[in-house]
Structures are given as structure tokens and as C-alpha cells.
Amino acid sequence: MKILVTGSAGFIGSALTLRLLERNDEVIGIDNHNDYYDPTLKENRLSRHINHHNYSHLEMDISHREHLEDSFSKFKPERVVNLAAQAGVRYSIENPSVYIDSNIVGFNNILECCRHNNVKHLVYASSSSVYGANTNMPFSVHNNVDHPLSLYAASKKANELMAHTYSHLYNLPTTGLRFFTVYGPWGRPDMALFLFTKKILAGESIDVFNHGKHRRDFTFIDDIVEGIIRTVDQPARPNIDWSGDDPDPGTSKAPWRVYNIGNNKPVDLEKYIKVLEDCLGKKAKKNLLPLQPGDVPDTFADVEDLINDTGYKPTTSVEDGIQKFVDWYLEYHKDN
């Protein structure tokens, strides 16, 4: 299958690309190589697959419509996975316009290119942050998500709505995946696990927000990738039982779906740090701070729909996942 992956030098995009190439798909990767974090890490991720005979790489920004249109016309992908987006809840509070360019304008360009090039299925990254002010746990795709707490969250909710419009008007199958706190080898340096590991090893204090009273549905990268592949292979279908009299937020009369991809086992941040300490063989010095603007105290994914529709449920424990991250981190930083 010919699959276009945006954000192919990113954490999730690179891991996904490797798995797709392993099963003999042809992959067209797009990434803008921005400097939101150290581009060297992106280049090193990319080096794992850039010379593969079934991989083509394009350095461009999805907000540049003409370049994107040319790429779709040239390669004619059958399916598209859009993982290119400006990441970071906290960053969105200080740099809102960046999120409009990438997450709104860029995503609209993706939708238009899919529409005009007979793409059979668009899978795109949403986020658990869309649940915003919701406190009813576990978070379900069948609950409304109308109270985002950051522009990042609002942009991801907007993507879901935009995708629904194209599914309805043009019969384009679209699936949004609400990722829950992804971690693992080759992860982003601005994420907690990366920051904590670096500072603990250096003997520096780690910033622990909400005084450590967070619960997160930490989800290992391999589980995320498996969930993406399962949904890529199964284009969204209309829910024939959907009714406008009692509208289900998670399905539609159109070929449109959203799924949670989380571990379905929320972990206290204090336990997460304890597991990391055990893996590193070193105690953390903690700087306890209040909850940051835009953050939510807890996340917990209801993954029943993912299991029912794809037969898949994430299974990696934080003990196994953190150990794999630490092993990678120590090896990677021997040479970088």
C-alpha cells in the first residue's frame, strides 16, 4: 500500500514509518524539520529509514498548499496519516498563531489534497487534551468535548470537526486518534520523561506540577503505532444507527470516527517518577509546583471502541516502557 505520513521525522511519525516499511508498504514522508526542539534528534530519527528503498522524503511544511498539492499529484497516496502538527499545550499559550498555521491551515490543506486525489482513508492525530474541563472518567469518545483548556486542544477539536465536514460532504473516510501521553525511545525532549531523566542524571531538581497529584494514562510508543496501523487498515464507516435526535459524538452517518488510544490504566505521577528512579538507580530532587495553565489534573482513556473495532488494546506497563526508554536514552547519549 502507498501511504503518505506527515511528521515523518517526529516521535510518532518516524516510529510509524519504520513499522510500515517493515511490512513492505511504500511510504512518502513529509516533515518541515522545524526547531521546536533540537533538530538533531529529528535527523537521527530520520536516518533510521531515509535510505530505505520504499521510502521517499519531502522536506516541506503542510501549511504551504501548493507544495503539498504537487506532492499528492506526484505520488498519489492511497492512504494518509497526518501527524504533522505544532505540539505542546504550554507552548500554545505563548505562541498561539503557530498553532493556527500548522494545526488549522495545514490540516485544511491535507483535507483538500485527500479530497482531490481519491485518498481512500485519512487518519490524523487528535489528542486527549480535547477532553479539557471534562472530569467524568474514563474519558469516552461518546461524551461531548466542548470545553478545551488550551489553544492546542481547541485546534485538535477543530480538526475533528473539519474532518467530519469532509466525510459528510465528500464521503472521505476519516479517523481521528486521541493520543494519551505518549512516551518511549526517541521521544520528544520537551516531554516529562525526557526532562526528568536528563535532570535526575545531572543531579538537578525536576519540576513536578500540581504537587505531583497528577494521574496520566501513559501510553507506550509501540502501542500507539500498533493502534494507528490497525485504524489505517480499516477505513471509517458510517454508523447506520446514528440519529440526529440523539447524536453520538464519537460516530456519524458519514464515514467518520474518533478513537481514544491510551493504556486504560492511569498512573500517579509520583509512581511514574518512582519507576524512573528505580530504572536509573538514582533518586530525584523534586521541585513541587502548582498546576500549570492549560493542564488537566488527570487523564484516563476508555478504549472500548478501539478494542471492538480493531481488536487491539495497548498493553505495555509503565515499568516495561520506562525501562525501554532509559535503555535507549543511555545508549543514545553515549554518542550524542
C-alpha angles and dihedrals in degrees: 000000000000109000128180114210120191117202089033094159091051129098098265097026095056093047090049092048091054092052093047091050090049089060092047100255118149109241129199108195125201124188134154094211091222123180099239081125134001106314089207090075090052091050091049092050090049093050089069093069112008093101096046111126092232095049129090119184127206122186105210144115118253089220087071099085101190094052090049092048090052091052094051091047092050101044102028097206118206093209134017132208112195111202096145109113141125103265132207133074095216094045090055091062092061100032108035099155092061089062093052092053096048106026100036109023093034093048092049088054089053091051092049092049091049091049095051098041102052095248109182098210137006117202115186140180116256121165144232085239088081087078088071112157093009113122101173104114136244095036110238129197086225091067122086116256104198102132110071118179099206138032088245089060091045091052091053092049088049089054090056091051093046091050091051090054091055092045089052100042101036104021090242109161108231132178125190119203118206103208118206116214101312118208139165144095116343090020129157116284092223093061121100099248093053093045093045093049094049094049097042091053090048092049092243127137119262121222109239111190127211085022089284093300094129128121116197133182093228110198124197118234095240090056091050092051093048090051091051093050092048091053094043088057093050112055116212115266132199118266101237091199094054113125131192088212090066105016117202109217092208100055139027148196083254123072092269132125141168125201136187115231107194137128091253087224113092114208128205111246089231090059091046090055091046091054089050091050090052092049092049095040089228136101123239125235104222128213103195113211137173124264111288122236111269094021126116121216098227142018128190123170125219101209098176094116092050090052094046095047102036104019090236135121127173110250111173113121119222088242092059095037096050091046090054090049093049092048090052094043094053092046094045094050093051087076104022 
